[in-house]
Amino acid sequence: MELLGLDEIRDLLGGISKQRATIIVGRKGFPDPLVTLKMGRVWDGKAVRAWIAENRPSPADED
């Protein structure tokens, strides 16, 4: 199982700001975190990658 924190999600979303990533992960429809630790929330990487594939355009799609 791949586990992701907010910084890894930021990287997957193209290096967006921490503030922008926090808004995205808080949206309805974004996968719920598996657990919240002292260091922060932790998500299932497979679920996050599936959400990104379905909801975020790739850079080539933005032209």
C-alpha positions in Angstrom: 0.0 0.0 0.0 1.3 3.5 -0.9 0.7 6.1 1.8 0.8 9.8 1.0 1.0 12.9 3.1 0.1 16.4 1.9 3.6 17.1 0.5 3.5 14.0 -1.7 0.0 15.0 -2.9 1.4 18.5 -3.7 4.0 16.8 -5.8 1.5 14.7 -7.7 -0.5 17.8 -8.4 2.4 19.5 -10.0 4.1 21.2 -7.1 1.2 23.4 -6.1 1.3 25.4 -2.9 0.6 24.0 0.5 -2.4 26.3 0.8 -3.9 25.2 -2.5 -3.3 21.5 -1.7 -5.0 22.0 1.6 -8.1 23.4 -0.2 -8.1 20.5 -2.7 -7.9 17.7 -0.1 -10.7 19.4 1.9 -13.1 19.3 -1.0 -16.1 17.1 -1.1 -15.3 14.1 -3.2 -11.5 14.0 -2.4 -10.6 10.7 -0.7 -10.9 10.7 3.1 -7.6 10.3 4.9 -6.9 6.9 6.3 -5.7 8.3 9.6 -4.6 11.6 11.1 -1.3 11.4 12.9 0.6 14.1 14.8 2.5 14.9 11.6 -0.7 15.3 9.7 -3.2 13.3 7.6 -2.3 10.2 5.6 -4.1 9.1 2.5 -4.2 5.9 0.4 -2.1 6.6 -2.6 -4.2 4.5 -5.0 -7.3 6.4 -4.1 -5.6 9.8 -4.5 -4.0 8.8 -7.8 -7.5 7.7 -9.1 -9.0 11.0 -7.9 -6.3 13.0 -9.7 -6.7 11.0 -12.9 -10.5 11.6 -12.9 -10.5 15.2 -11.7 -7.3 17.0 -12.8 -6.3 17.7 -16.4 -2.8 16.7 -17.4 -0.5 19.5 -18.6 -1.0 18.3 -22.2 -4.8 18.7 -21.8 -4.5 22.3 -20.9 -3.2 23.5 -24.3 
